[in-house]
């Protein structure tokens, strides 16, 4: 059985930083950087580009997943607010017996 371990051949240094959007304080800017190095094998440039392409595809999938989750949270928040408002309005229109009449 052949077991391949690329730890001694490929290194990936990733850095992610979150900062406040310069024009909109309610938004966050995510900057993601990856540095890929391949050493000691032929076609290292090709392998580096292959790894970088895969990182970019996965980063895009991750961004899309986060956007889907955030949209779902926003939708549920709006629904909860609407439901709470309706219940409060119903409570405000309810009449209660005078407690002194018992």
C-alpha positions as CSV (number, residue, x, y, z in Angstrom):
1,X,0.0,0.0,0.0
2,X,1.3,3.4,-1.0
3,X,0.5,6.3,1.3
4,X,1.2,9.8,0.1
5,X,1.9,12.7,2.4
6,X,2.4,16.1,0.8
7,X,3.3,17.9,4.0
8,X,7.0,18.0,3.1
9,X,6.2,19.1,-0.5
10,X,3.3,21.6,-0.3
11,X,2.9,24.4,2.2
12,X,-0.1,26.7,2.3
13,X,0.0,29.8,4.5
14,X,-3.5,31.4,4.9
15,X,-4.4,34.7,6.4
16,X,-7.9,36.0,6.9
17,X,-8.7,39.5,8.2
18,X,-12.0,41.2,8.9
19,X,-12.3,44.9,8.9
20,X,-15.1,47.4,8.9
21,X,-16.3,48.5,5.5
22,X,-14.9,52.0,4.8
23,X,-18.2,53.5,3.5
24,X,-20.8,51.4,5.5
25,X,-20.2,50.8,9.2
26,X,-22.9,48.1,9.1
27,X,-20.8,45.9,6.8
28,X,-17.7,43.8,7.2
29,X,-14.9,43.3,4.7
30,X,-13.3,39.9,4.6
31,X,-9.8,39.7,3.0
32,X,-8.4,36.2,2.5
33,X,-4.9,35.5,1.3
34,X,-3.2,32.2,0.6
35,X,0.5,31.7,-0.2
36,X,1.2,28.3,-1.8
37,X,4.7,26.8,-2.1
38,X,5.6,23.6,-3.7
39,X,9.2,22.3,-3.4
40,X,11.2,19.4,-4.6
41,X,9.0,18.1,-7.3
42,X,8.9,18.6,-11.1
43,X,6.1,20.9,-12.4
44,X,5.9,22.8,-9.1
45,X,4.4,25.8,-10.9
46,X,1.6,23.7,-12.3
47,X,0.9,22.2,-8.9
48,X,0.9,25.6,-7.2
49,X,-1.7,26.9,-9.7
50,X,-3.8,23.7,-9.3
51,X,-3.8,24.2,-5.5
52,X,-4.6,27.9,-5.8
53,X,-7.5,27.2,-8.1
54,X,-8.9,24.7,-5.7
55,X,-8.5,27.2,-2.8
56,X,-10.3,29.9,-4.8
57,X,-13.2,27.5,-5.7
58,X,-13.6,26.4,-2.1
59,X,-13.5,30.0,-0.8
60,X,-16.2,30.9,-3.2
61,X,-18.3,28.0,-2.0
62,X,-17.8,29.1,1.6
63,X,-18.8,32.6,0.8
64,X,-22.0,31.4,-0.9
65,X,-22.8,29.2,2.0
66,X,-22.4,32.0,4.5
67,X,-24.6,34.3,2.3
68,X,-27.3,31.6,2.2
69,X,-27.2,31.2,6.0
70,X,-27.3,34.9,6.6
71,X,-30.3,35.4,4.3
72,X,-32.1,32.6,6.2
73,X,-31.3,34.2,9.5
74,X,-32.5,37.6,8.2
75,X,-35.8,36.0,6.9
76,X,-36.4,34.2,10.2
77,X,-35.7,37.4,12.1
78,X,-38.3,39.3,10.1
79,X,-40.8,36.5,10.6
80,X,-40.2,36.5,14.4
81,X,-40.6,40.3,14.5
82,X,-43.8,40.1,12.6
83,X,-45.2,37.3,14.8
84,X,-44.2,39.2,18.0
85,X,-45.8,42.4,16.8
86,X,-49.1,40.5,16.0
87,X,-49.1,38.9,19.5
88,X,-48.5,42.2,21.2
89,X,-51.3,43.8,19.3
90,X,-53.6,41.0,20.2
91,X,-52.6,41.4,23.9
92,X,-53.3,45.2,23.7
93,X,-56.8,44.5,22.4
94,X,-57.7,42.0,25.1
95,X,-60.0,43.0,27.9
96,X,-59.4,41.6,31.4
97,X,-61.9,41.5,34.2
98,X,-61.4,44.0,37.0
99,X,-59.5,42.2,39.7
100,X,-61.4,44.1,42.4
101,X,-64.7,42.5,41.2
102,X,-63.9,39.1,42.6
